[in-house]
């Protein structure tokens, strides 16, 4: 499975961005998908996840501001990010899992200015 993330950029605090991750998978609908973020010098952090069945989980720091969704018809997962804060600045990486097999995308940079 190849994962291509897009949608990052520079935004002012309080603004919004929508990230997308396109997956090359013949059976995208069976994959659990997630977004992580990475800041240099810090551990990679789970931001949001969505199971094959549509169950969603969020990090406490983004709950009520971020929303993950999946479009199985187009093999895509989205992350709608609202009310962005400077501490959301990171490289956001797309992640897929099927059983014990995992895949990572290359990431997209999100920078939030104060």
N, C-alpha and C positions, 0 to 999 in steps of 0.2 A: 504494500500500500504506500502510495506517495501522497504527501500532504502539502498543499500549497496555501500558505497564509497570506492574507492581504488586508488592507484597510487601515493600517497604522498611519501615524502622522503626528504633526505638532498641533496642539490645541490649547486654548486658554482654560484655566481652571473654571469649572462649571459647565464646560462644553461637553459635546458628545462625539463618539466615534462608533462605527460599526465594523467589527472585524469579521472576516469570512475565512473559512478553511475549506478548500475543495479537495476531496479525496478521490484518488483513482482506485476504486474498489468495486469489484463486481457485486459484492453483497454488503454495501454500505449500511444497510438497515440493521445488520447484526452487530455492528461495531458500537462499543461505548466510546464516546468522544469527550474531550475535555480541553480546556485552555489552562495553561500554566503561564507564569511570568518569571522572568529572571532579571535580577539586578546584579551588576558586578560586585563580587565580594559577599553576596548573600545567597542563601539556599534557594533553589527553585521552589516556587510557591504555587500550589493548586489554586486556581481562581474560580472555576466553575466546571461542572461536568454534567453530562446528560447520558443516560443509559440507552440501550437499544429500545427499551420500552417507553422512554420519554421521562423517566424520573430525573429530577434536577437537584443538584447540590451546589452551594455557593460558599466561598470563604466568608467569614463574618465581616471582614473589612469591605466587601463589595455587595453584600446583600442589600436589597432595596435600591441599588444603583445599577447593577449589571443584570442582564438577562441573556441566558443561553437558549438557543433554539436549533432545531435540525430540520433540514429539508431533504428527506430521503429520495425524493424524485430527482433532485439535482446533486446528490452526494455532497452536500454542503452543511457545515455547521456555522452558526453565526454567534457573535458575542456583541450584544448592544450594550454600550457603556455610556451611562449618563452621569451628569454631575461629577465629572472627572476632577480628581485632586492631584496635586503635584506628586504625592506619594504613590500614585498609580503609574508613574513613569517607569517603564521597563520594556524589555523585549518580551512580546507575548508569543507563546509557542502553542501550536496545535498538537494534540495527542490523540492517538486512537488505540484501542485495545480490543482484542478478541481472545477470550480465555486468558492465557498467560503470555500471549504474543502482543508486543507493543510496537508502536511506530511514533516517530516525532517528525514534525515539520520544521522548517528552517527558521521560523519566527518573523515577526514584524514589529518594528520599533514604535512605541507609543511614548510621546513626550508631552507632558502637561506643564505649562508654564503658569507661574503664580501672578 
